[in-house]
Amino acid sequence: MVGLVDMRDWEQLVTVFTPTVRADWSKLTSEPAGEVTVEALVDGWRRTLTGLTAIQHILGNILVTVTSETDADASAYVHAAQRLDADFASSLWIVAGTYDFHLVRHGGRWLISAATYRPAWGWGNRQIMDLAR
């Protein structure tokens, strides 16, 4: 998922999710957790991230627990850097935390049906996310 976000491959990104996704970035943004269509989720990322100069997500400590033939849970540490070339002091915002995913097996593929981001810390100029829109 995050590699597709970093490459801004919005068309391919929709293919890794179920048609409806439970998304929760509420600890990072003012958006409440809830069910969204995959198109709305990806379009929100596209609108927010397209204006950035660079994006890089690094995942680590990935743990996957298969709970049945069709369900699994996964978690991973994430370190995300966003850069916006701009005429002010800090053009970088870094945020780190944990992703939690629920996956379902459909048509021989594992798809993300729920995603939660839990930030642990951030550094830099968070305002670049608004300026990039």
ABEGO torsion letter per residue (X at the ends): XAAAAAAGBAAAAAAABBABBBBBAAAABABBBEBBBAAAAAAAAAAAAAABABBBBBBBGBBBBBABAABBBBBBBBBBBBBBBBBBABABBBBBEBBBBBBBBBGGBBBBABBBBBBABBBEBAAAAAAAX
